[in-house]
């Protein structure tokens, strides 16, 4: 039986590190990009050495049976820091190895500062059929606050250029809760995004992460001085939902809105806690009940690929070669994986289908976490509706509290 699989490819380079960002991304590493691209292509070839890989019957070609790839996602960092031909070469390596579904979604994340009309045309021609543009705001004052390197004009222009280049599936990332942001600023950002007619809009609340520059600038007393308070942020969130729904977007996940049939295939894999394969420095995979992650540092990653690579070692390839990249792993089982699946599944507004849940885990959802579920039902945070367990509107606003209940 065929199983769906998502592939994530991590490109950990950015032109400049944003003050709020705690992703595995680095500025000033342009000097290693060529080696990194080669390392990623080598990692893809090493995947065939994993126990999951099999030779195609009657041929010497490798096949990642029984998987069918429904999505390939280039994320970062800023993938578009690479030249388009480098990105296309990596994509081609994937195409050569995996069974791709005919309508596979192939997404590239992009920063407006790194795009030109020629690059967009090359990427579209090279096989990318979805682009996710990190706009964050159309307000130059707020972009400066965030430490973004692009301005609103560039973001606006690049969205139009992506359409001209042939992208029929465009996503825009917006952020709210930015220092000094007013409700009217947020309203204006949402309206500008709608005016550009993208197929998909993500709206993220700025969070102050540990170890970032923003932690130094905006934690403690300074947070209350500069950041919109919790009530204001909830007001912004609800304002965004209202405007987007009114313009024909479906609110299908806490932070995500799509025009019909344009829900992000790749992220739905994560929200359903289904299988994905991560490639590149610090990338996570989840397959056969095991979560595994690679070494985080791009330089260390390149070094380990050198060690692991059969051609470099002039040796017989073995499954062991691939293990050199693995920085850690954990087996997800029992109540832990069930709690995680509920937590992720509740992010989607359709919720968790009770029949599918029973088929997957062999138990009724209602029979486990029964105390937690009764408490959340009593507090009007979740609801059973049409064979699904889902968040109420109130639950949507307090998702972090709800999800913590299933993980505790
Ligand atoms: S562009 Fe994105 S990945 Fe890069 S530093 Fe800024 S937020 Fe982080």
Boltz pocket constraint, residues with backbone or C-beta under 6 A from the ligand:
constraints:
  - pocket:
      binder: B
      contacts: [[A, 13], [A, 14], [A, 16], [A, 17], [A, 18], [A, 21], [A, 22], [A, 23], [A, 25], [A, 76], [A, 77], [A, 78], [A, 111], [A, 134]]
      max_distance: 6.0
